[in-house]
Amino acid sequence: MTGQFRPSSAHVDLDAVAANVSYLADLAAPAVVCAVVKADGYGHGAAAVARAALEAGAGMLGVALVEEVLELRATGIGAPVLLLSQAPAGSEAAVVEAGATATVYTASGIDALAAAASAAGQDAVVHLKVNTGMNRVGCQPEDAVALARRVVTAPGLHLGGTWTHFAVADEPDLDYTAAQAKLFDAVVADIEADGIDPGTLHAANSAATLADPERYRYGMVRCGIAIYGIAPAPGLAGCERLRPAMSLRSELTHVRRLEPGERISYGLRYTLDRESWIGTVPLGYHDGVRRALSGKADVLVGGVRRPVAGTITMDQFMVDLGTDEVPVGSEVVLIGRQGDEEIRAEEWAALLGTIGYEITCGISARVPRVHERNPT
C-alpha cells in the first residue's frame, strides 16, 4: 500500500518495548536477553522493535526464518541473530553470508552448513538444539554428544551454544519444565565430559524467565511475547510490570440513528431494543479484527466501552453508541487505552479461546504500523 487514506493504524510504543526488555534483562541478569522478533516482531514491526530492544540491552535477536534474517540485515541491523530452526536445505549459503547464528540438530544440516562455510571461506557459528520433551524439532538427547562432536570437528563451524525449548513453562505448577531442565543439564554434562565446550546455554522463553529466572536463566534467555508487553499466561508472576506496546485505533466514518427493532449487519443478528446511535468503523476481519469477536467484543469511544453491533465484516464493523450522538471522526480504540479504560490483546484472546500472541500476529499487513517514541 503506497498511501494511507483509511483512518486506521496500529501504533507501537517503542518506549514500552525498551522498558520491557530492560525489565527482563534485570530479571535474568547476568544472562543475555535474546529478543525474539520473528513473525515481523509478533506483528509489531521487526526492524523497529529490534532496534529498540538492542538499545535497551538485548544482546541477540531471534527469528524463525532465513528470510527474516535477511530482512533485518537489509535494514542495516548487524547485531547477532539466532535462527531458531535448522536452515532449510539450499539456504545455508545465505545463512553464512548473512552472518547468522544457525541452529542445527541433524548430521545432514551440520554437513550442509559446513560445506557452505567452506565455500564462502568464512566461519559460521552454530547452536545445537536438543529435544527434551517439546517434540517439535531438536536432536534426541542420546545423539547430542555425537552431533556436538560433528560440529567442532567440521572445518569452518564453531559451537557457540546449546539449547532446548520448554513446552509448558506458562504453566509453572506443572513439573514438566523442571524435568526438561534436568534432562538438558544431563545432556550438557555429557557434552562437557566428552571434552567439548557447549557454548552459551539457553532454555528459557518469556514464561520461564518470568516464572523462575534463577533456575532457568543459564547464559541466555529468549524472550518473545513479554517484550511486547503481553502476558505469556494469565496470572504469571512478574507480568504486572509489562507494558503493552501495541494499540489498534481507528475512527468513526459514519454515524446514524436507528429505531427500536432495527437489525444490523450480515445475518441481522443484532436487534436494537431501544433507539440508538450506530457508528461504522473501517476495520474488519481482513485486518485482524476477527469475525468471531462479533457480539462479544467492546471498543472504546469517548473513554467508554461500547459493544460491537452485529457481525464484523471484511472491511468494517459497527458499534452501538447508545444514546450518545458521537460525531464522525471520533477516535475508536480497539486495543489500547482511552481515558481510564483499557482493552488489552489478552482480553480478545480470552474471548476467542486463544493466546495474546495470535492477536497481535493476526493484525494484517494492510494496517499501517506507526512506531512511536514518547507517545502522548
N, C-alpha and C positions, 0 to 999 in steps of 0.2 A: 504494500500500500504506500503510495507516494505522498499522500496528504492526509490531513485529519480534519474532517468536517463533522463527523458524528461526535457529540459531546460526551464520550465515554472513554475512560482510561483506567489503567491500573497503576497506582502510584507506589513507588518503592522507596522507603525511608532507609537510605544507606547508613545514616547515623544509628538506626536501630540494629542493622546488621553488624556494624562495628561494635556496638555495645554488647551484643550477644556473643560475638567472637571473643571479646575481651573478658567477659564473664566466664566463658568456657575455658579460656586459656588459664585464668587464675584458678579455676576449679581443678583443672587437670595438671597444673604445673608440678614437676618440671617437664612433663610430656609435651611434645609438639602438637599443635592443632592442625589437622588436615581438614580444610574447609571443602566440603563436597558441593560442587557446583554443576553436577550432571543435570540433564533434563532442563537445560537453559536456566540453571540456578533454581530448580524446582519452580520454574515459571516466573522467576523474578528478574531474569536477565543475567546470564552467566558472567560476562566480562565485567559489568559494573559491580556485581556482588563480589567477584574475585578480587578486584582492586580494593574494595572496602575491607574485605576480610584480611588481605595481606597487610594493609596499613594498620589494622587493629591487632596484628600479632600472629596471624596464621602463618605457619611455616611451609605449608604444602597445600596444593589443591587436589581434589579428587574428581574424576569424571568416569563415565561408563563406556564411552565410545572413542575410537581413534579420531573420528570426525570432530568430536568435542575438544580433543587436544589441539587439533589443527585450527579450530575456530578461535581458541584462546590465543594461540601463537599469532594468528593473523591480526589480532588486536594489539599486539605488542607486548603481551604478558609473557615474561621469560622465567617466571618462578617455577619451581619443581611441580610437576603434575603427575599424579599417580593414576594410571589406567587400572580401573578396578576389576576388570576381567581380562583374560588372556586375549591378545590381539587375534582377530580372525586371520586365517591363512591368506597370505598375499599382502597383508598390511604392515608386515614387520619393517620394511624399509622406511615407511612413513613414520613409524614409531621411533626408529633410531634417528632419523633425520630431525624430527621434532624435539629430540632430547627428552622424551617422556620416560618416566619410570614405569616399566612394564610389569604386569602381574603374569606369573607363569604357574602352571600346575600340571603340565604333561611333558613327557620327553620330547614329543614332536614339536611342541611350542617352544621349548628351550632351544632345540636344534635350529629351528627356523629363525629365531631371533639371533642366535649366534652367527648364522650364515649371513644375515642382513648386516649385522655389526661388522663382520669381517669384510664384506663387500664395500661397506661405506668407509672402512678404515677408521672407525671410531668405536669407543666402548659404549656399552649400554648397561644401565643399572636395572636390576630386576628385583621384584619381591615375590617370594614363594608363598602361595596361598594354600592353607591346609583346611580341609573339610573336617570340622569337629562336631558336626551334627546338624548344620543347616541343610546339607544335602542338595545344594544348588550347584555350585562349582567349587573347585579346590581338589587337591590331591588327597588321597587316603592317608591317614596318619602313618601307616606302615610303609608308605612309599616316599615319605618326606626326606629321609636321610639320603636316599639314592638320588633323588631329584636335586637336592641341595648340592650334593657332590657333583652332579652333572653340570650345574650352573658354574661352580667355582673352577671346574677344570676346562670349561669351554672358553676358547680364546675370545676376548672382547666382551665377556659378560662379568658383571660384578654383582654379588648377592648383597643387596642393600637393605633387605628387610624380610621378615617372615610374619605372616599374619593369618588371622581367621576372622569369621563373622558370626555374631551371635543371632540366634533365631528368636529368642523371647526375652530380650533384655528389657522390653517395655512392660513385662510382667514380672517385677522384681521378687514377688512372693514365690515364684517357681524356682526350683533348684537346678533347672536345666542349664542356665547360664554358668553357674559355678562349676557344673560338670564339664561343660565345654572348655572353660578356662583351665581346669585341672588337666584335661587331655592335651590342650595346647601347650601347657607348661611341660608336660612329659615329652611331647614331640620336640620342643625346643631343646630340652635337656639331651635328648638323643642326638640331635644335630651337633650340639656343642661337644658331646662325648666323642663324636667322630672327628673332632679337630676343626670343625667349620664354624666360623663366626656367622650367626644367623642374621646379623644386622639389626636394624630397628624393628622392635616387636610392636605389633598393634592388633587390637581386637575390638575396642570399644567403639560403638556407634553413639549417637546422641543419647539414647536411653541409658546405656551403660555408663556413660560419662556422668550423667546427672544422678543416676541411682547409687553408684558406688565408685567414684573416681579413684579412690585409694587402691582398691583391689584390681581394677581393670584398666588403669591408665597405661601401663607398660611404658614404651618410649614415645608413643604417638596415639592420639585419639582421632577418629574420623567422625566429624560432626556434620550432619546434613541438615535435617529439618529444624534442629534447635537454633541454627544460625539465622534462620528466617523468622524466629520468634514463635514457632508453633510447637506445642507440647507433643512429644512422641507418644504419650498415652495420658489419659485423664488421671489427675491426682499424683502424677510422678513428682517426687521431691525435686525442688530447685526450679521447677517450671515457672513459678511466680515471678522470677527475675527476668524472664524472657520478654522481649518487646516485639510484637508483631510488626513485620516490615512492610507487608502489602495491604493497601486499601483499594477497593474497587468502587469507582464512582461514576455517576452519570448525571443526567438532568431530566426533568420532566419536559417532554417535547409536545405534549398535547394534554389538555385537561377538559373534561366535560362533566356536567351534572346529569345524573341518571335517577329515574324514579324507582320506588319500591317495586320489586318484581322483575326488573330488568336483569338480563343474564349476560355474562361476559366471556369472551374468548372462545377458542375452539372447544367444542363439546358442550358449551353453555352450562358448565358445571358450577359456576359461581353465581348465585342468585342474591340480589340485594333484598334485604328485609326492611330497608329504610332508604330514604333519599340520601344520595352520597355523591361526592366528587370522585371521579376516577381519573388517574393520571397514567399516561403512557411513558414508558422508559425504553430507550433504544439499545437494549441489550437482550440477548436471548441464548438459547441453548447452543448455538454455534459458537458463542463467545465463552461458553463455560458455565453459564447460569443454567444449571441442569433442569431439564423438564420435570424431573422427579421432585423438585422443590415446589412445584405448583401446589397451592393450598396448604403449604407448610411454613414457608419462609416469611420473614419480615424484612423490610428495608427501613432505612432512616430517612425521614423527610422533616425538616424543621426541628430536628432533635427529638422526634417522636417515632416510635416504632409503628409502621403501617404494614398491613398484610398484603402479600401478593394476591391479586384478584384474578382468579381463573388460571387457565393453562398458560404456561410460559411457552412462547412461540420461538421460532428460529432466530429472529432478529429483535423482538420486542416482548415486553410483558407489561401488564397493567398492575396498578397499585391502588388500593382503596384508601382514599384520603379522609373518609368520613365526612363530617360536616364542614371541614376546613377547605375553603377555596384557596388552594395554593397556586401561585402563578406559574405559568410556563417559564422554564429556565431555572427553576429551583433545584438545588443540589439534591441528588439521591445517593445515599451511601449504602452499598450492598454488603461490603465487608469493610470494617474500619469503625472509626469513632466520629460521632457528630454530636456536639454538645456533651451531655452527661451520659449518653447511651453509646454502646459499642456492640457490634456484631463481629464475631471472630470466625475465622475459617473452621475452627473446631465446632462451632455451632452448626454450620452447614453439614459438616462431616457427621455429626450426631443425627441430624435429620435424615441423612442419606444412608446411614449404616456403613460409613466408610471412615477414612482417616484424613487428617488435615493435609497430608502430602498430596492426596489426589485432587483436593480442591484447588490449590494454587497451581499445580501442574496442569490442571484442566482449563485454566483461563487461556483462551486460544490466542494465537499469534496476531489475529486481526484486532485485538485490543491493545492499543499502544501502551508501552511501559514508559512511565515518567519517573526517572531516577532523581531523587531529591536529597539535598543536604540541608540540615536545619529547617525542616518543613514547619510551617505555621500550623 
